Amino acid sequence: MKAIVTGIALAIIIAVGAAFVLDSKFQRTAETAFSTTGARL
């Protein structure tokens, strides 16, 4: 039972950390991501 609770807690911690990293560093708007000389929105 202790291993299950530890696994659930670890999964929650990893999910929150991944959400923070993705929101702060990797996501960009479509206008920012695809604004090059060949494609304009």
PDB file of N, CA, C and O in Angstrom, chain B, residues numbered from 101:
ATOM      1  N   MET B 101       0.819  -1.196   0.000  1.00  0.00           N
ATOM      2  CA  MET B 101       0.000   0.000   0.000  1.00  0.00           C
ATOM      3  C   MET B 101       0.867   1.266   0.000  1.00  0.00           C
ATOM      4  O   MET B 101       0.529   2.272  -0.624  1.00  0.00           O
ATOM      5  N   LYS B 102       1.984   1.186   0.711  1.00  0.00           N
ATOM      6  CA  LYS B 102       2.874   2.338   0.766  1.00  0.00           C
ATOM      7  C   LYS B 102       3.461   2.650  -0.614  1.00  0.00           C
ATOM      8  O   LYS B 102       3.640   3.816  -0.966  1.00  0.00           O
ATOM      9  N   ALA B 103       3.756   1.615  -1.386  1.00  0.00           N
ATOM     10  CA  ALA B 103       4.321   1.819  -2.725  1.00  0.00           C
ATOM     11  C   ALA B 103       3.306   2.472  -3.660  1.00  0.00           C
ATOM     12  O   ALA B 103       3.678   3.286  -4.505  1.00  0.00           O
ATOM     13  N   ILE B 104       2.045   2.124  -3.519  1.00  0.00           N
ATOM     14  CA  ILE B 104       1.009   2.715  -4.374  1.00  0.00           C
ATOM     15  C   ILE B 104       0.861   4.204  -4.074  1.00  0.00           C
ATOM     16  O   ILE B 104       0.791   5.021  -4.992  1.00  0.00           O
ATOM     17  N   VAL B 105       0.813   4.554  -2.800  1.00  0.00           N
ATOM     18  CA  VAL B 105       0.683   5.958  -2.414  1.00  0.00           C
ATOM     19  C   VAL B 105       1.909   6.748  -2.856  1.00  0.00           C
ATOM     20  O   VAL B 105       1.782   7.881  -3.321  1.00  0.00           O
ATOM     21  N   THR B 106       3.085   6.165  -2.717  1.00  0.00           N
ATOM     22  CA  THR B 106       4.309   6.832  -3.161  1.00  0.00           C
ATOM     23  C   THR B 106       4.302   7.033  -4.675  1.00  0.00           C
ATOM     24  O   THR B 106       4.709   8.088  -5.163  1.00  0.00           O
ATOM     25  N   GLY B 107       3.846   6.038  -5.413  1.00  0.00           N
ATOM     26  CA  GLY B 107       3.775   6.152  -6.867  1.00  0.00           C
ATOM     27  C   GLY B 107       2.799   7.217  -7.312  1.00  0.00           C
ATOM     28  O   GLY B 107       3.082   7.968  -8.245  1.00  0.00           O
ATOM     29  N   ILE B 108       1.654   7.293  -6.658  1.00  0.00           N
ATOM     30  CA  ILE B 108       0.665   8.320  -7.001  1.00  0.00           C
ATOM     31  C   ILE B 108       1.209   9.709  -6.700  1.00  0.00           C
ATOM     32  O   ILE B 108       1.055  10.629  -7.503  1.00  0.00           O
ATOM     33  N   ALA B 109       1.851   9.859  -5.531  1.00  0.00           N
ATOM     34  CA  ALA B 109       2.429  11.156  -5.175  1.00  0.00           C
ATOM     35  C   ALA B 109       3.521  11.558  -6.162  1.00  0.00           C
ATOM     36  O   ALA B 109       3.604  12.722  -6.554  1.00  0.00           O
ATOM     37  N   LEU B 110       4.351  10.612  -6.562  1.00  0.00           N
ATOM     38  CA  LEU B 110       5.410  10.899  -7.530  1.00  0.00           C
ATOM     39  C   LEU B 110       4.831  11.278  -8.890  1.00  0.00           C
ATOM     40  O   LEU B 110       5.348  12.177  -9.554  1.00  0.00           O
ATOM     41  N   ALA B 111       3.770  10.603  -9.307  1.00  0.00           N
ATOM     42  CA  ALA B 111       3.135  10.937 -10.582  1.00  0.00           C
ATOM     43  C   ALA B 111       2.546  12.344 -10.553  1.00  0.00           C
ATOM     44  O   ALA B 111       2.627  13.071 -11.544  1.00  0.00           O
ATOM     45  N   ILE B 112       1.959  12.728  -9.434  1.00  0.00           N
ATOM     46  CA  ILE B 112       1.402  14.086  -9.316  1.00  0.00           C
ATOM     47  C   ILE B 112       2.510  15.124  -9.356  1.00  0.00           C
ATOM     48  O   ILE B 112       2.370  16.156 -10.012  1.00  0.00           O
ATOM     49  N   ILE B 113       3.611  14.861  -8.660  1.00  0.00           N
ATOM     50  CA  ILE B 113       4.733  15.806  -8.655  1.00  0.00           C
ATOM     51  C   ILE B 113       5.320  15.954 -10.055  1.00  0.00           C
ATOM     52  O   ILE B 113       5.623  17.068 -10.480  1.00  0.00           O
ATOM     53  N   ILE B 114       5.483  14.856 -10.769  1.00  0.00           N
ATOM     54  CA  ILE B 114       6.016  14.918 -12.137  1.00  0.00           C
ATOM     55  C   ILE B 114       5.060  15.663 -13.064  1.00  0.00           C
ATOM     56  O   ILE B 114       5.502  16.442 -13.909  1.00  0.00           O
ATOM     57  N   ALA B 115       3.755  15.434 -12.915  1.00  0.00           N
ATOM     58  CA  ALA B 115       2.773  16.112 -13.764  1.00  0.00           C
ATOM     59  C   ALA B 115       2.768  17.619 -13.531  1.00  0.00           C
ATOM     60  O   ALA B 115       2.704  18.394 -14.485  1.00  0.00           O
ATOM     61  N   VAL B 116       2.834  18.032 -12.283  1.00  0.00           N
ATOM     62  CA  VAL B 116       2.855  19.465 -11.976  1.00  0.00           C
ATOM     63  C   VAL B 116       4.144  20.099 -12.499  1.00  0.00           C
ATOM     64  O   VAL B 116       4.115  21.199 -13.051  1.00  0.00           O
ATOM     65  N   GLY B 117       5.254  19.423 -12.329  1.00  0.00           N
ATOM     66  CA  GLY B 117       6.520  19.943 -12.842  1.00  0.00           C
ATOM     67  C   GLY B 117       6.529  20.048 -14.355  1.00  0.00           C
ATOM     68  O   GLY B 117       7.011  21.037 -14.907  1.00  0.00           O
ATOM     69  N   ALA B 118       6.000  19.038 -15.029  1.00  0.00           N
ATOM     70  CA  ALA B 118       5.943  19.075 -16.493  1.00  0.00           C
ATOM     71  C   ALA B 118       5.020  20.187 -16.981  1.00  0.00           C
ATOM     72  O   ALA B 118       5.335  20.865 -17.959  1.00  0.00           O
ATOM     73  N   ALA B 119       3.894  20.378 -16.317  1.00  0.00           N
ATOM     74  CA  ALA B 119       2.972  21.449 -16.710  1.00  0.00           C
ATOM     75  C   ALA B 119       3.637  22.815 -16.549  1.00  0.00           C
ATOM     76  O   ALA B 119       3.471  23.694 -17.395  1.00  0.00           O
ATOM     77  N   PHE B 120       4.380  22.989 -15.474  1.00  0.00           N
ATOM     78  CA  PHE B 120       5.068  24.267 -15.262  1.00  0.00           C
ATOM     79  C   PHE B 120       6.118  24.514 -16.338  1.00  0.00           C
ATOM     80  O   PHE B 120       6.209  25.619 -16.873  1.00  0.00           O
ATOM     81  N   VAL B 121       6.911  23.496 -16.657  1.00  0.00           N
ATOM     82  CA  VAL B 121       7.966  23.644 -17.664  1.00  0.00           C
ATOM     83  C   VAL B 121       7.359  23.914 -19.037  1.00  0.00           C
ATOM     84  O   VAL B 121       7.835  24.787 -19.762  1.00  0.00           O
ATOM     85  N   LEU B 122       6.316  23.177 -19.400  1.00  0.00           N
ATOM     86  CA  LEU B 122       5.709  23.368 -20.716  1.00  0.00           C
ATOM     87  C   LEU B 122       5.050  24.728 -20.844  1.00  0.00           C
ATOM     88  O   LEU B 122       5.127  25.353 -21.902  1.00  0.00           O
ATOM     89  N   ASP B 123       4.407  25.193 -19.794  1.00  0.00           N
ATOM     90  CA  ASP B 123       3.754  26.503 -19.862  1.00  0.00           C
ATOM     91  C   ASP B 123       4.751  27.645 -19.897  1.00  0.00           C
ATOM     92  O   ASP B 123       4.480  28.678 -20.509  1.00  0.00           O
ATOM     93  N   SER B 124       5.892  27.481 -19.258  1.00  0.00           N
ATOM     94  CA  SER B 124       6.808  28.604 -19.157  1.00  0.00           C
ATOM     95  C   SER B 124       7.847  28.649 -20.277  1.00  0.00           C
ATOM     96  O   SER B 124       8.321  29.733 -20.614  1.00  0.00           O
ATOM     97  N   LYS B 125       8.214  27.517 -20.859  1.00  0.00           N
ATOM     98  CA  LYS B 125       9.342  27.521 -21.781  1.00  0.00           C
ATOM     99  C   LYS B 125       9.008  27.104 -23.213  1.00  0.00           C
ATOM    100  O   LYS B 125       9.558  27.677 -24.153  1.00  0.00           O
ATOM    101  N   PHE B 126       8.134  26.135 -23.405  1.00  0.00           N
ATOM    102  CA  PHE B 126       8.017  25.523 -24.722  1.00  0.00           C
ATOM    103  C   PHE B 126       6.821  25.982 -25.541  1.00  0.00           C
ATOM    104  O   PHE B 126       6.864  25.925 -26.770  1.00  0.00           O
ATOM    105  N   GLN B 127       5.763  26.430 -24.897  1.00  0.00           N
ATOM    106  CA  GLN B 127       4.582  26.803 -25.667  1.00  0.00           C
ATOM    107  C   GLN B 127       4.710  28.219 -26.194  1.00  0.00           C
ATOM    108  O   GLN B 127       5.110  29.140 -25.482  1.00  0.00           O
ATOM    109  N   ARG B 128       4.357  28.366 -27.466  1.00  0.00           N
ATOM    110  CA  ARG B 128       4.348  29.678 -28.099  1.00  0.00           C
ATOM    111  C   ARG B 128       3.058  29.812 -28.893  1.00  0.00           C
ATOM    112  O   ARG B 128       2.441  28.811 -29.256  1.00  0.00           O
ATOM    113  N   THR B 129       2.658  31.026 -29.159  1.00  0.00           N
ATOM    114  CA  THR B 129       1.481  31.226 -29.985  1.00  0.00           C
ATOM    115  C   THR B 129       1.807  30.845 -31.426  1.00  0.00           C
ATOM    116  O   THR B 129       2.977  30.794 -31.806  1.00  0.00           O
ATOM    117  N   ALA B 130       0.796  30.583 -32.212  1.00  0.00           N
ATOM    118  CA  ALA B 130       1.007  30.214 -33.609  1.00  0.00           C
ATOM    119  C   ALA B 130       1.669  31.357 -34.375  1.00  0.00           C
ATOM    120  O   ALA B 130       2.483  31.120 -35.267  1.00  0.00           O
ATOM    121  N   GLU B 131       1.325  32.575 -34.032  1.00  0.00           N
ATOM    122  CA  GLU B 131       1.917  33.730 -34.709  1.00  0.00           C
ATOM    123  C   GLU B 131       3.418  33.812 -34.436  1.00  0.00           C
ATOM    124  O   GLU B 131       4.191  34.148 -35.333  1.00  0.00           O
ATOM    125  N   THR B 132       3.827  33.513 -33.234  1.00  0.00           N
ATOM    126  CA  THR B 132       5.245  33.540 -32.890  1.00  0.00           C
ATOM    127  C   THR B 132       5.980  32.358 -33.489  1.00  0.00           C
ATOM    128  O   THR B 132       7.094  32.511 -33.991  1.00  0.00           O
ATOM    129  N   ALA B 133       5.376  31.189 -33.444  1.00  0.00           N
ATOM    130  CA  ALA B 133       6.045  29.972 -33.900  1.00  0.00           C
ATOM    131  C   ALA B 133       6.230  29.943 -35.412  1.00  0.00           C
ATOM    132  O   ALA B 133       7.242  29.437 -35.899  1.00  0.00           O
ATOM    133  N   PHE B 134       5.280  30.471 -36.152  1.00  0.00           N
ATOM    134  CA  PHE B 134       5.315  30.333 -37.601  1.00  0.00           C
ATOM    135  C   PHE B 134       5.522  31.643 -38.345  1.00  0.00           C
ATOM    136  O   PHE B 134       5.217  31.721 -39.535  1.00  0.00           O
ATOM    137  N   SER B 135       6.029  32.670 -37.683  1.00  0.00           N
ATOM    138  CA  SER B 135       6.268  33.938 -38.375  1.00  0.00           C
ATOM    139  C   SER B 135       7.679  33.950 -38.946  1.00  0.00           C
ATOM    140  O   SER B 135       8.624  34.405 -38.300  1.00  0.00           O
ATOM    141  N   THR B 136       7.803  33.449 -40.151  1.00  0.00           N
ATOM    142  CA  THR B 136       9.070  33.473 -40.865  1.00  0.00           C
ATOM    143  C   THR B 136       8.837  34.217 -42.175  1.00  0.00           C
ATOM    144  O   THR B 136       7.750  34.739 -42.420  1.00  0.00           O
ATOM    145  N   THR B 137       9.849  34.257 -42.995  1.00  0.00           N
ATOM    146  CA  THR B 137       9.672  34.952 -44.275  1.00  0.00           C
ATOM    147  C   THR B 137       8.751  34.161 -45.197  1.00  0.00           C
ATOM    148  O   THR B 137       8.130  34.738 -46.090  1.00  0.00           O
ATOM    149  N   GLY B 138       8.652  32.844 -44.995  1.00  0.00           N
ATOM    150  CA  GLY B 138       7.835  32.019 -45.884  1.00  0.00           C
ATOM    151  C   GLY B 138       6.390  31.871 -45.435  1.00  0.00           C
ATOM    152  O   GLY B 138       5.528  31.547 -46.252  1.00  0.00           O
ATOM    153  N   ALA B 139       6.105  32.098 -44.172  1.00  0.00           N
ATOM    154  CA  ALA B 139       4.745  31.917 -43.672  1.00  0.00           C
ATOM    155  C   ALA B 139       4.388  33.039 -42.731  1.00  0.00           C
ATOM    156  O   ALA B 139       5.080  33.292 -41.745  1.00  0.00           O
ATOM    157  N   ARG B 140       3.293  33.712 -43.051  1.00  0.00           N
ATOM    158  CA  ARG B 140       2.818  34.791 -42.185  1.00  0.00           C
ATOM    159  C   ARG B 140       1.373  34.535 -41.846  1.00  0.00           C
ATOM    160  O   ARG B 140       0.596  34.100 -42.696  1.00  0.00           O
ATOM    161  N   LEU B 141       1.010  34.802 -40.608  1.00  0.00           N
ATOM    162  CA  LEU B 141      -0.390  34.650 -40.190  1.00  0.00           C
ATOM    163  C   LEU B 141      -1.021  35.992 -39.953  1.00  0.00           C
ATOM    164  O   LEU B 141      -2.196  36.068 -39.595  1.00  0.00           O
TER     165      LEU B 141
END
